[in-house]
């Protein structure tokens, strides 16, 4: 058997081992990033639900004719937040 063939094989195996190690490191990094994003999404959901509950409470407690209260603007803002959360969830699919 030619030594050059063995040497080439050693080089190829060495590169393959390095690539596998790099891929494992990248997988670990991606898992950490995904977990961070999941926590952020959960926080956003909780914040959104709190806002939504507060708005519902305020709507039931405050007359609609209260100065400065614009139900349409509140609804629009909540819909935008819901859209952002949905888009974030869709990006993970």
Secondary structure, DSSP 8 states (H G I E B T S, - for coil): --HHHHHHHHHHHHHHHHHHHHHHHHHHHHHHHHHHHHHHHHHHHHHHHHHHHHHHHHHHHS-TTSTT--HHHHHHHHHHHHHHHHHHHHHH-
